[in-house]
Amino acid sequence: MALMILGGVLGVNLWVFIETPAETGAETLEVERGMSPGRVIEILHGKKLISNIPLFKLYLFLKGAASKIRAGEYHFPPRVTPA
C-alpha cells in the first residue's frame, strides 16, 4: 500500500514538473560531441531550463531519451516545458 502511495506521489510530482514552464527567456544550448547526458542536464539546470535534476533524469529514463541526445545547437523558446 505504501509503495502505491509513493508511486502516486512521484507520478504527480513528475507530471507537475514536465508541465511547468521554465521561468526564462529564450536560451541556446550547444551540445558538443561526446558530451554526457549528465553534463547536458547540468547545463540545462544552470540555464534554469529545468528545475529538478532527479525528476528530469527520471523523465529521460522513462522516455528512453537519454541515449538520443545528439551534438548540435539547440534553441529553447521562452517558458519552455521539459515535455
N, C-alpha and C positions, 0 to 999 in steps of 0.2 A: 504494500500500500504506500509506504513512504517513498519507494522508488518511483511509483506512478506520479505522486505529487511532485517530486523533484523533477521528473521528466516534463511535467506540465509547466512548472515554473520556468525551467530552462527554455522550453519551446516558446512561451510567451515572451521572455526576455529576448530571444533571438528574433522573433517576429518584430517586436518594437525596434530593435537595433537596425534591422535591414530596411525598415520603412521610415526611419527618422533621417531627414536630410542633414548633411554636414552644414555647419554654420560658417561657410567660407565663400569667398568669391571664386571666380574661375581659377583653376590651377592646371599646371602642366607637370607631368612626371616623365622623366627619361629613364627607362629601364634598360640597363646595359646588359650585353650578352654575358651569361654566366651568373647574373645576379640571383641570389636565392629568394624564394618566396618570402622567407622571414625578413630579409632586408627590404624587399618591396613593401611589406606590411609596415615595417618601422618607418619608412619614408612617408607612406600614406598617413600614418598616425601623426608624424611630425608636422605634416601639412594640414592636419586637422580634417582630413577627408574621411577618416574613420575614428570613432571614439573609443572603441573597445577591442583591443587586440585579440584576447582569447575568443570572444564571440565571432570576430571576423575569421579567425583561423578555423573555428568550428563550421562556419558558413562555407568556407572554401572546401573543407573536407567533405561536407555533406553534398556539395555540388560537384565534387571531383574536379575542381578548378585549379588547385594549386599547381598541378603539373602543366597547366595550359597557359601559364604566364609566359609571354614572349617578349623579347627585346624590342624596343621601339619607343616612340614618343607618344604619350597619351594625354589627351586634353579632357579635363573634367569641368562641366558647366557649374555655375553657382548652385549651391544647395543640392548637390548630387546625393543619392542614397546608395548604400552598399549593394542593394539589389540591382 
